[in-house]
Structure formats: C-alpha cells, structure tokens
C-alpha cells in the first residue's frame, strides 16, 4: 500500500523542453535523469508491462536531445539540458533501455526510426572516454558515474579520466550487447557483427585488467600505471550483476567482501563502502554531491541483490530483501516517504533532510527505491529483469 501511494509521484506529464511524459526520482529531484529513469522503469514494468511506454519516452527524450556528435547530458529538465554539472554525458544505459522497452512492448518500429541516434550516443563514448591501450572505458570524474564521491574514483580536476572503472565498463558492455540484439532484430547484420565483436573484446579486457585472482575481487585500475585501486566499494561488484565472474570466483568475492560484516554487510543492509576503508563515513550529505562513502543506498542494494541471486546466494538475498523492506517501510511510516540513503550503523534515514528543501519541509525521495519491492518478489520468482535475453 505504501508503494502504491508513492509510485505515481515518479511520473510527470510532458512539459516545456521535455516532449514526452517523463520519470523523475520524486521529492528532492524534479529532473529526468539517465540511470534513475532506467531503474524506475524496471519497477514500473513489473507492475504493468504497458508501463514500458514510459521507458520508451525516456529513451526518446535523450535521443532527441543529442548533438551532432552523439553527446547528450545525463540530466534533462523542462527548461532544457542541465548544464549545472558541466560536461556530464549520459551514463551507458540507453541501448539497454531501448531494448527492454521494445521487447516488452513488442514494437521495434520506433527503434528502427531512431537507430542511428541510439548508435551515435553509445559510440560517442568511444571518442571521449575510451583507452585503446587497455580496451577499457573511464569516467572523467566520480560525479559522472552517479556514485558521486566514490573513493575508487576522483573528483579532482587534475586527475580527470585517470581511472578505468568496473562500473562504466560493465554498463558499456551491456550497451554493446543490447545494440547487437537491436541490430539483429532490425536486420542490420553488419552492425550486429560489429557490436558482438565489441562486446567480446570488452568482456576480455574486463577479465584481464579489472579482475584479481590474488584478491578475489574486481578493482578499478589506474590508467598511468595499470595498478589496481584496492578500495572495497560499491562499483567493484557491478560486474557480478552481469555474471562476468565464473561462479566459483564470484562466490568467493561475495563471501570475502560483500556478505561480510568486516566490509559491506551491516545490520540494516549492505554498505556503499567497506567499513574498513579509512574514508568510511555516514555523513548526511546531498550538496554538492550525495554520499556514497558508507551509507546504505536502496539502488546499490538492488544491484547487490541481483549479484547474490546470480551466484546462488538465495538465502542471503532473501535476508537482504527483508532488511531493505523493513528500513524503507519504517521510513515511510515515520516520514511519509523515503530517503536516498540510510546510516549503515543505525539504520536512520540520511539525505535529503528538511533543510535540503526550499520549503524547509521533508518531501522525500522515491525513484529507484521502489525496486525494494521487486527484491522481495524476485527472490521467489527467480526472474531477472536486468538480464539481457
């Protein structure tokens, strides 16, 4: 019932610059964001497959906002493209969103009409954020990744583009796989071959450079030296969402770092940074960026949940789903809505707090937190909405 009441707050009618109905995190954020919209759509589709129309609209809004090079920022407002964050390219979620929307709606006509635009956005990253020596991609800074202050990245302008990251490469891999499948569906055989090769090459590079047998973990990598960034943080686990580690290796990583109280496991969910890290904290922060240095985020916990399910940790996945449902329902009961993140040691809600709103009153955060409901359902159904069929 709580989720039924909050769900409509993420849907907005077309307005101003945004020509299609669009999805927002709700509460603190009124803009349309890249990966937020994708993950919100995962939840909406689980309620009604017709809701894939919102994911189609999300994709069209980004496609139509691209420039001649295929660049589009990861945030769009009714007043236009968001320039507050400077150069802020859309995260690699477009092609997979298009593929999910089209297959769910069983309609590829709109994809065919926009195929070159989709392709240009996905490939633009090859021009700007690709290192041919490693065959891997990099964020320019932590803010671009969405994990705003991830300690395995940097927001120091002097270190821009210095780190090859597990999450961007997994996301880009999913884009290549999706583009391959879209090309196959549309009869674009040459592109299907091209993007299959790109996905194979990227898979090999991730295994070669990001995985450490010794540490039983994926790490980000310094471009200059090739040395791993040994910080146990959220983004290390993203390759497990795509089943990139062999079963035995993935299970060892999960036992050693994820489902381990010395690192990520807290009494209230899974942390965004290991409690052993020297920068671990649970500071209430949303400006200038949100805190990914320890607090429990529902979205990271959904991704962790998918990793647990992928590697046979169904019991632990069920426990995690229960913890996350309890923390969110308690928040809704007490505050009327949810928060972005929660204190990993107390379970108390963190940002956004009342002072972050112009009204001085708590207005909440909904968005991808709705996926907490999916966790409880998917552990029984064994369905994986992130799997690219």
KOLSE-515544 format. One line per field, with one value per residue (C-alpha): y, x negated, z; residue in three letters; residue number from 0. Coordinates in nm, 4 decimals, always signed. Layout:
% residues N
y	(Y, ...)
x	(X, ...)
z	(Z, ...)
residu	(ala, ...)
num	(NUM, ...)
END
This chain:
% residues 389
y	(+0.0000, +0.2420, +0.1807, +0.2108, +0.5582, +0.6767, +0.5209, +0.7905, +1.0625, +0.9474, +1.0091, +1.3596, +1.4832, +1.6263, +1.9883, +2.2535, +2.1098, +1.7509, +1.6488, +1.3119, +1.2038, +1.1502, +0.9890, +1.1664, +1.0432, +1.2467, +1.4643, +1.6361, +1.5811, +1.7149, +1.6461, +1.3478, +1.1530, +0.8775, +0.5675, +0.6774, +0.6592, +0.3203, +0.1658, +0.3319, +0.1732, -0.1717, -0.1325, +0.0208, -0.2590, -0.5150, -0.3598, -0.3405, -0.4230, -0.1314, +0.0958, +0.0197, +0.3166, +0.5403, +0.3763, +0.4338, +0.8007, +0.8202, +0.6887, +0.9202, +1.2246, +1.1514, +1.0539, +1.3760, +1.5850, +1.4610, +1.6893, +1.6163, +1.4099, +1.1947, +1.3766, +1.4198, +1.5091, +1.2679, +1.5110, +1.6902, +1.9470, +2.1121, +2.4223, +2.2357, +2.0384, +2.0556, +2.2445, +2.2784, +1.9768, +2.0839, +1.8071, +1.5272, +1.2616, +1.0233, +0.7030, +0.3876, +0.2847, +0.3981, +0.0897, -0.1493, +0.0735, +0.0805, -0.2970, -0.3564, -0.1123, -0.2507, -0.6170, -0.5518, -0.3539, -0.5905, -0.2835, -0.2070, +0.0425, +0.3413, +0.1835, +0.1490, +0.5152, +0.6213, +0.3556, +0.5858, +0.8247, +0.5431, +0.4152, +0.7613, +0.8118, +0.4722, +0.5179, +0.8758, +0.7406, +0.5649, +0.9065, +1.0674, +0.8078, +0.5065, +0.3984, +0.1859, +0.0587, -0.1277, -0.1557, -0.0119, +0.2954, +0.5570, +0.8201, +1.1717, +1.2003, +1.0313, +1.2583, +1.1255, +0.7728, +0.8577, +0.7318, +1.0935, +1.0624, +0.7024, +0.6677, +0.4385, +0.7371, +1.1071, +1.4479, +1.6219, +1.8096, +1.7303, +1.3573, +1.3698, +1.0474, +0.8781, +0.5649, +0.2772, +0.1736, -0.1559, +0.0004, +0.2016, -0.0983, -0.3290, -0.0740, -0.0151, -0.3904, -0.4122, -0.1349, -0.3286, -0.6478, -0.4549, -0.2822, -0.6197, -0.7563, -0.4456, -0.4691, -0.8364, -0.7550, -0.4780, -0.6795, -0.4662, -0.7612, -0.5721, -0.3796, -0.6985, -0.8447, -0.5195, -0.4888, -0.8594, -0.8171, -0.5045, -0.6866, -0.9825, -0.7540, -0.5574, -0.8755, -0.9966, -0.6627, -0.6532, -1.0030, -0.9196, -0.5865, -0.5500, -0.8973, -1.0000, -1.3698, -1.2876, -1.0512, -1.2392, -0.9113, -0.6684, -0.3395, -0.0097, +0.0460, +0.3460, +0.4252, +0.5532, +0.2536, -0.0247, -0.0715, -0.1686, +0.0732, -0.1562, +0.0088, -0.2177, -0.0106, -0.0465, -0.0322, -0.3357, -0.5573, -0.4278, -0.6924, -0.9589, -0.8126, -0.9129, -1.2564, -1.1686, -1.3706, -1.7511, -1.8988, -2.0057, -1.6747, -1.4696, -1.6682, -1.6154, -1.2408, -1.2217, -1.4196, -1.2259, -0.8735, -0.8348, -1.0660, -0.9940, -0.7761, -0.6596, -0.4925, -0.4330, -0.6154, -0.4107, -0.4984, -0.2849, -0.3704, -0.3542, -0.0535, +0.1521, +0.1389, -0.1084, -0.0190, -0.0966, +0.1858, +0.4894, +0.7173, +0.5208, +0.7529, +0.8029, +1.1788, +1.3364, +1.4972, +1.5798, +1.9077, +1.9405, +1.5672, +1.2696, +1.0428, +0.7004, +0.6522, +0.4206, +0.4786, +0.2135, +0.3009, +0.1060, +0.1092, -0.0396, -0.2986, -0.3926, -0.4425, -0.6389, -0.8444, -0.9311, -1.0333, -1.2549, -1.4209, -1.4700, -1.6571, -1.8826, -1.6845, -1.7088, -1.7259, -1.4134, -1.2406, -1.3083, -1.1669, -0.8570, -0.8062, -0.8266, -0.5765, -0.3273, -0.3575, -0.3007, +0.0081, +0.1664, +0.0869, +0.2270, +0.5416, +0.5807, +0.5243, +0.7836, +1.0420, +0.9833, +0.8956, +0.7538, +0.8903, +0.8443, +0.6597, +0.5344, +0.5248, +0.1859, +0.1584, +0.2817, +0.2418, +0.6036, +0.7984, +1.0463, +1.2647, +1.4510, +1.6154, +1.9029, +2.1719, +2.0494, +2.1602, +2.5185, +2.4758, +2.3543, +2.0518, +1.6943, +1.5972, +1.2648, +1.0606, +0.7785, +0.6881, +0.3686, +0.2945, +0.1330, -0.1603, -0.2690, -0.4146, -0.6052, -0.7649, -0.9430, -1.0646, -1.1658, -1.3853, -1.6103, -1.5754, -1.6081, -1.3527, -1.1228, -0.8032, -0.6912, -0.9952, -0.9079, -1.2003)
x	(+0.0000, -0.2846, -0.4495, -0.1182, -0.0762, -0.4272, -0.4582, -0.2610, -0.4972, -0.7710, -0.5594, -0.5288, -0.3354, -0.5256, -0.6186, -0.8374, -1.1541, -1.0527, -0.8041, -0.7052, -0.5729, -0.8803, -1.0123, -1.1720, -1.3135, -1.0431, -1.0683, -1.4074, -1.4671, -1.2280, -1.4526, -1.4751, -1.7972, -1.9673, -2.0047, -1.7315, -1.4749, -1.6013, -1.5765, -1.2429, -1.1150, -1.2260, -0.9878, -0.7013, -0.7143, -0.6917, -0.3567, -0.2202, -0.4029, -0.2279, -0.4406, -0.7283, -0.5867, -0.7475, -1.0839, -1.0277, -0.9569, -1.2660, -1.4772, -1.3207, -1.3808, -1.7532, -1.7787, -1.6105, -1.8378, -2.1672, -2.4028, -2.5700, -2.8424, -2.6037, -2.6601, -2.3650, -2.3882, -2.2621, -2.0012, -1.7218, -1.4817, -1.1652, -1.3792, -1.6358, -1.9553, -2.1030, -2.4322, -2.4886, -2.7192, -2.9242, -3.0293, -2.8100, -2.7428, -2.4538, -2.5612, -2.5662, -2.2032, -2.0334, -2.0588, -1.9634, -1.6667, -1.5603, -1.5915, -1.3880, -1.1158, -1.0914, -1.0834, -0.8306, -0.6028, -0.6773, -0.7293, -1.0567, -0.9223, -1.0230, -1.3655, -1.4240, -1.3367, -1.5841, -1.8522, -2.1281, -2.0670, -2.0869, -2.4047, -2.5654, -2.5057, -2.6500, -2.9527, -3.0219, -3.1831, -3.4422, -3.5624, -3.5744, -3.6215, -3.7988, -4.1589, -4.2731, -4.5800, -4.3606, -4.0494, -3.8559, -3.6477, -3.6845, -3.4729, -3.6140, -3.5241, -3.3240, -3.0236, -2.9781, -2.9476, -2.6450, -2.8299, -2.9115, -3.2113, -3.3181, -3.6617, -3.7783, -3.7413, -3.8207, -3.6592, -3.9971, -4.0175, -4.3891, -4.3048, -4.0301, -3.9966, -4.2757, -4.0889, -3.9412, -3.6280, -3.4446, -3.1003, -3.1368, -3.2840, -3.0044, -2.7411, -2.9070, -2.9282, -2.5530, -2.5115, -2.7103, -2.5144, -2.1889, -2.2993, -2.3942, -2.0493, -1.8784, -2.0800, -1.9875, -1.6209, -1.6308, -1.8240, -2.1364, -2.3711, -2.6989, -2.6264, -2.5270, -2.8681, -3.0426, -2.8797, -2.9176, -3.2923, -3.2996, -3.1180, -3.3568, -3.6612, -3.5319, -3.4452, -3.8024, -3.9522, -3.7407, -3.8596, -4.2207, -4.2586, -3.9841, -3.9861, -4.2477, -4.2875, -4.5017, -4.2482, -3.9414, -3.7884, -3.7311, -3.9174, -3.9284, -4.2624, -4.4941, -4.5466, -4.9002, -5.0437, -4.7898, -4.7874, -4.4607, -4.2757, -4.2256, -3.9215, -3.6258, -3.3395, -3.0028, -3.1309, -3.3600, -3.0514, -2.8811, -3.0455, -2.8710, -2.5356, -2.6303, -2.7602, -3.1101, -3.2956, -3.2908, -3.0633, -3.3404, -3.5229, -3.2059, -3.1059, -3.4482, -3.4283, -3.0839, -3.1867, -3.5094, -3.3784, -3.0043, -2.8331, -3.0936, -3.0388, -3.4005, -3.3340, -2.9903, -2.7337, -2.5644, -2.2652, -2.0445, -2.1651, -2.4804, -2.7093, -2.8325, -3.1922, -3.3732, -3.3725, -3.7473, -3.8154, -3.9868, -3.7292, -3.4264, -3.1590, -2.7837, -2.7759, -2.4431, -2.5242, -2.3427, -2.5076, -2.7468, -2.7037, -2.5437, -2.7436, -2.8475, -3.1222, -2.9359, -2.5601, -2.3126, -2.1574, -1.8485, -1.9738, -2.3119, -2.1325, -1.9155, -2.2298, -2.3920, -2.0725, -2.0976, -2.4615, -2.3629, -2.0951, -2.3339, -2.5822, -2.3483, -2.3087, -1.9296, -1.9120, -2.1247, -1.9261, -1.6068, -1.7606, -1.8717, -1.5263, -1.3754, -1.6248, -1.5642, -1.1874, -1.1957, -1.4168, -1.2059, -0.8669, -0.9804, -1.0927, -0.7576, -0.5691, -0.7761, -0.8429, -0.5764, -0.8282, -1.1784, -1.5331, -1.8202, -2.0280, -2.0456, -2.3020, -2.4707, -2.5286, -2.1922, -1.9504, -1.8413, -1.7477, -2.0030, -1.9568, -1.7558, -1.6667, -1.4172, -1.6844, -1.7606, -1.4144, -1.3248, -1.0084, -1.2018, -0.9725, -1.0679, -0.9325, -1.1096, -1.2795, -1.1106, -1.2635, -1.4645, -1.3886, -1.0724, -1.2929, -1.2954, -0.9514, -1.0945, -1.3609, -1.1002, -0.9202, -1.2212, -1.3719, -1.0649, -1.0002, -1.3697, -1.3048, -1.5922, -1.4732, -1.8331, -1.9183, -1.9504, -1.7808)
z	(+0.0000, +0.0835, -0.2518, -0.4347, -0.2867, -0.3709, -0.7170, -0.9074, -0.7820, -1.0219, -1.3343, -1.4801, -1.7843, -2.0798, -2.0182, -2.1755, -2.3282, -2.2430, -2.5123, -2.3663, -2.0303, -1.8161, -1.4989, -1.2032, -0.8713, -0.6980, -0.3881, -0.3917, -0.7643, -1.0290, -1.3301, -1.5632, -1.5036, -1.7025, -1.4868, -1.2463, -1.5264, -1.6391, -1.2920, -1.2150, -1.5359, -1.4202, -1.1286, -1.3269, -1.5851, -1.3068, -1.2119, -1.5674, -1.8898, -2.0592, -1.8403, -2.0776, -2.2692, -2.0063, -2.0755, -2.4476, -2.3761, -2.1529, -2.4401, -2.6982, -2.4787, -2.4611, -2.8285, -2.9371, -2.7123, -2.8602, -3.0518, -3.3865, -3.2134, -3.0144, -2.6863, -2.4520, -2.0817, -1.8214, -1.6909, -1.8765, -1.7331, -1.8611, -1.9223, -2.1305, -2.0892, -1.7420, -1.7624, -1.3870, -1.3805, -1.6807, -1.9168, -1.7877, -2.0546, -2.0212, -1.8488, -2.0629, -2.0237, -2.3440, -2.5663, -2.2888, -2.2042, -2.5678, -2.5946, -2.2784, -2.3852, -2.7391, -2.6374, -2.3617, -2.5947, -2.8862, -3.1034, -3.2813, -3.5354, -3.3251, -3.2688, -3.6414, -3.6898, -3.4193, -3.4595, -3.5872, -3.2985, -3.0448, -3.2055, -3.2087, -2.8359, -2.7450, -2.9701, -2.8669, -2.5501, -2.7677, -2.8826, -2.5406, -2.2648, -2.4150, -2.3622, -2.6588, -2.4709, -2.2239, -2.4373, -2.1432, -2.0612, -1.7885, -1.6193, -1.6204, -1.2528, -0.9816, -1.0353, -1.3898, -1.2514, -1.0384, -0.7303, -0.6616, -0.4258, -0.4867, -0.3256, -0.6081, -0.8437, -0.8029, -0.8381, -0.8514, -1.1862, -1.2054, -1.2010, -1.4642, -1.6604, -1.4670, -1.3578, -1.5574, -1.3706, -1.3223, -1.3398, -1.6621, -1.8423, -1.7287, -1.8280, -2.1666, -2.2218, -2.1671, -2.4245, -2.6840, -2.6172, -2.6482, -2.9699, -3.1148, -3.0381, -3.1716, -3.4927, -3.5303, -3.4770, -3.7363, -3.9938, -3.9702, -3.9973, -4.0262, -3.7076, -3.5289, -3.6088, -3.5121, -3.1718, -3.0966, -3.1501, -2.9342, -2.6542, -2.6771, -2.6708, -2.3739, -2.1822, -2.2309, -2.1235, -1.8051, -1.7126, -1.7945, -1.6190, -1.3589, -1.2006, -0.9425, -0.8661, -0.5663, -0.4108, -0.5400, -0.6493, -0.9316, -0.8843, -1.0677, -1.2417, -1.2690, -1.6364, -1.5974, -1.4140, -1.4598, -1.0824, -0.9107, -0.6841, -0.3860, -0.2254, -0.1408, -0.2755, -0.4480, -0.8051, -0.7645, -0.7530, -1.0675, -1.2927, -1.0844, -1.1921, -1.5466, -1.4389, -1.5585, -1.2938, -1.3103, -1.0446, -0.8065, -0.8331, -0.7884, -0.4826, -0.3269, -0.3878, -0.2312, +0.0775, +0.1236, +0.0746, +0.0168, +0.2646, +0.5292, +0.8352, +0.8222, +0.4886, +0.3324, +0.5476, +0.8192, +1.0397, +0.8125, +0.4624, +0.2540, +0.2706, -0.0246, +0.1074, +0.3304, +0.6984, +0.6896, +0.4449, +0.6000, +0.4346, +0.5532, +0.6931, +0.7148, +0.6757, +0.5859, +0.2526, -0.0704, -0.1771, -0.3598, -0.4057, -0.2390, -0.0100, -0.1421, +0.1173, +0.3504, +0.3688, +0.2573, -0.0783, -0.1900, -0.5517, -0.4631, -0.2543, -0.5503, -0.7602, -0.4776, -0.4576, -0.8256, -0.7739, -0.4816, -0.6921, -0.9842, -0.7671, -0.5735, -0.2509, -0.2404, +0.1403, +0.1764, -0.0998, +0.0922, +0.4094, +0.2223, +0.0706, +0.4206, +0.5647, +0.2871, +0.3032, +0.6790, +0.6563, +0.3813, +0.5332, +0.8677, +0.6880, +0.5124, +0.8383, +1.0214, +0.7484, +0.4829, +0.2137, +0.1682, +0.1645, -0.0808, +0.1740, +0.5312, +0.8107, +0.7903, +1.1650, +1.2950, +1.0033, +1.0429, +0.7284, +0.5985, +0.2890, +0.1859, +0.5157, +0.5607, +0.5272, +0.1753, +0.0559, -0.0230, +0.1824, +0.4855, +0.4913, +0.4106, +0.0681, +0.0332, -0.2350, -0.4238, -0.7605, -0.7799, -0.4134, -0.5496, -0.6506, -0.2861, -0.3584, -0.6548, -0.4369, -0.2293, -0.5393, -0.7486, -0.4804, -0.5207, -0.8922, -0.9882, -1.2617, -1.3512, -1.5213, -1.5741, -1.7839, -2.1499, -2.3234)
residu	(unk, unk, unk, unk, unk, unk, unk, unk, unk, unk, unk, unk, unk, unk, unk, unk, unk, unk, unk, unk, unk, unk, unk, unk, unk, unk, unk, unk, unk, unk, unk, unk, unk, unk, unk, unk, unk, unk, unk, unk, unk, unk, unk, unk, unk, unk, unk, unk, unk, unk, unk, unk, unk, unk, unk, unk, unk, unk, unk, unk, unk, unk, unk, unk, unk, unk, unk, unk, unk, unk, unk, unk, unk, unk, unk, unk, unk, unk, unk, unk, unk, unk, unk, unk, unk, unk, unk, unk, unk, unk, unk, unk, unk, unk, unk, unk, unk, unk, unk, unk, unk, unk, unk, unk, unk, unk, unk, unk, unk, unk, unk, unk, unk, unk, unk, unk, unk, unk, unk, unk, unk, unk, unk, unk, unk, unk, unk, unk, unk, unk, unk, unk, unk, unk, unk, unk, unk, unk, unk, unk, unk, unk, unk, unk, unk, unk, unk, unk, unk, unk, unk, unk, unk, unk, unk, unk, unk, unk, unk, unk, unk, unk, unk, unk, unk, unk, unk, unk, unk, unk, unk, unk, unk, unk, unk, unk, unk, unk, unk, unk, unk, unk, unk, unk, unk, unk, unk, unk, unk, unk, unk, unk, unk, unk, unk, unk, unk, unk, unk, unk, unk, unk, unk, unk, unk, unk, unk, unk, unk, unk, unk, unk, unk, unk, unk, unk, unk, unk, unk, unk, unk, unk, unk, unk, unk, unk, unk, unk, unk, unk, unk, unk, unk, unk, unk, unk, unk, unk, unk, unk, unk, unk, unk, unk, unk, unk, unk, unk, unk, unk, unk, unk, unk, unk, unk, unk, unk, unk, unk, unk, unk, unk, unk, unk, unk, unk, unk, unk, unk, unk, unk, unk, unk, unk, unk, unk, unk, unk, unk, unk, unk, unk, unk, unk, unk, unk, unk, unk, unk, unk, unk, unk, unk, unk, unk, unk, unk, unk, unk, unk, unk, unk, unk, unk, unk, unk, unk, unk, unk, unk, unk, unk, unk, unk, unk, unk, unk, unk, unk, unk, unk, unk, unk, unk, unk, unk, unk, unk, unk, unk, unk, unk, unk, unk, unk, unk, unk, unk, unk, unk, unk, unk, unk, unk, unk, unk, unk, unk, unk, unk, unk, unk, unk, unk, unk, unk, unk, unk, unk, unk, unk, unk, unk, unk, unk, unk, unk, unk, unk, unk, unk, unk, unk, unk, unk, unk, unk, unk, unk, unk, unk, unk, unk, unk, unk, unk, unk, unk, unk)
num	(0, 1, 2, 3, 4, 5, 6, 7, 8, 9, 10, 11, 12, 13, 14, 15, 16, 17, 18, 19, 20, 21, 22, 23, 24, 25, 26, 27, 28, 29, 30, 31, 32, 33, 34, 35, 36, 37, 38, 39, 40, 41, 42, 43, 44, 45, 46, 47, 48, 49, 50, 51, 52, 53, 54, 55, 56, 57, 58, 59, 60, 61, 62, 63, 64, 65, 66, 67, 68, 69, 70, 71, 72, 73, 74, 75, 76, 77, 78, 79, 80, 81, 82, 83, 84, 85, 86, 87, 88, 89, 90, 91, 92, 93, 94, 95, 96, 97, 98, 99, 100, 101, 102, 103, 104, 105, 106, 107, 108, 109, 110, 111, 112, 113, 114, 115, 116, 117, 118, 119, 120, 121, 122, 123, 124, 125, 126, 127, 128, 129, 130, 131, 132, 133, 134, 135, 136, 137, 138, 139, 140, 141, 142, 143, 144, 145, 146, 147, 148, 149, 150, 151, 152, 153, 154, 155, 156, 157, 158, 159, 160, 161, 162, 163, 164, 165, 166, 167, 168, 169, 170, 171, 172, 173, 174, 175, 176, 177, 178, 179, 180, 181, 182, 183, 184, 185, 186, 187, 188, 189, 190, 191, 192, 193, 194, 195, 196, 197, 198, 199, 200, 201, 202, 203, 204, 205, 206, 207, 208, 209, 210, 211, 212, 213, 214, 215, 216, 217, 218, 219, 220, 221, 222, 223, 224, 225, 226, 227, 228, 229, 230, 231, 232, 233, 234, 235, 236, 237, 238, 239, 240, 241, 242, 243, 244, 245, 246, 247, 248, 249, 250, 251, 252, 253, 254, 255, 256, 257, 258, 259, 260, 261, 262, 263, 264, 265, 266, 267, 268, 269, 270, 271, 272, 273, 274, 275, 276, 277, 278, 279, 280, 281, 282, 283, 284, 285, 286, 287, 288, 289, 290, 291, 292, 293, 294, 295, 296, 297, 298, 299, 300, 301, 302, 303, 304, 305, 306, 307, 308, 309, 310, 311, 312, 313, 314, 315, 316, 317, 318, 319, 320, 321, 322, 323, 324, 325, 326, 327, 328, 329, 330, 331, 332, 333, 334, 335, 336, 337, 338, 339, 340, 341, 342, 343, 344, 345, 346, 347, 348, 349, 350, 351, 352, 353, 354, 355, 356, 357, 358, 359, 360, 361, 362, 363, 364, 365, 366, 367, 368, 369, 370, 371, 372, 373, 374, 375, 376, 377, 378, 379, 380, 381, 382, 383, 384, 385, 386, 387, 388)
END
